[in-house]
Amino acid sequence: MIFMNKKDSASISIMKIIGVSLIFILIFGVSVMATEIDIRSVEITMSNGYKMTVVTSKTKISEILEDNNIVIEEDERVSPDLNSEIGEKSEIIISNKSEQEVQIAKISESGIETTLDEILKSYTPIIEKIVVEQETIPYETITKDASEGVTDTKNKVIQQGEDGIKEITYKIKYQNDEEIEKTKLSEEIIKEPVDRIVQIQKNVVTSRGSVSRENTTGTTKIFKITAYCPCSKCCGKYASGYTSSGTKATAGRTVAASSQFAFGTKLLINGKEYTVEDRGGAITGNKIDIYMNTHAEALAWGVRYLPVQVVN
Ligand SMILES: [Zn+2]
């Protein structure tokens, strides 16, 4: 076993004091050095939003930037001012008031590693233009089926189609004469398109027979001819002396016929010319009723089957 004497313990104590003092001196010395050189970290915010922290011994803004190879362009502004001293906050903000700000942001967003110099070199003015372009609106073709299920059909254009026109307003951004962005601002229809209408029709060989009335001028056909007068037996409660077409019923002129004859049609019956002016509930198909002044005359006529010729 080894026992320490008192002298030894005393010398250890002195050593301790010296040691602690040395540490103090060391700490003090460093802090004195630090105060003299005044190194500080400064946060610099670039105009594209990129932040960097630099360690500098400089205090003037322009010198801090110069120290870090940061070049300020003409249209950039620095806060605090280039000629002022760095403040308590230890931060410098570079801001940009032009379109170039957008461009830098784009480059930094693209993910391509670029140096600040490259970013600065890429500054080229962006030109913005409002451009109005005309576009055609193609017409549509509408098909209407009027064939009524017939297989033999033909297509007939009943309305020609016309293209419409619309004007579209774009905002286009150019850089180095190249279109870099196109934004649609508005759209206006100048002319509405006109639909092309095609009708599917029955393929009729002779249009005359199918379309017009069966009895046309010059044709002669046998009709069942009766006679009537304005009495209630002949005309019921509608007996007024006036025809369905509004004329005053006149013997020797007025006849009632079915709607196959338009009002005003002249018919030659038994060598005499009559005018279709009236209609009657019983007068259908190939029947004609001749107007007469008295019921006796009508009865005397009876029922006759005679050829009827259409005059006009
Ligand atoms: Zn009568």
Residues whose N, C-alpha, C, O or C-beta is under 5 A from the ligand:
A	BS01	ZN	Y228 C229 P230 C231 K233 C234 H295
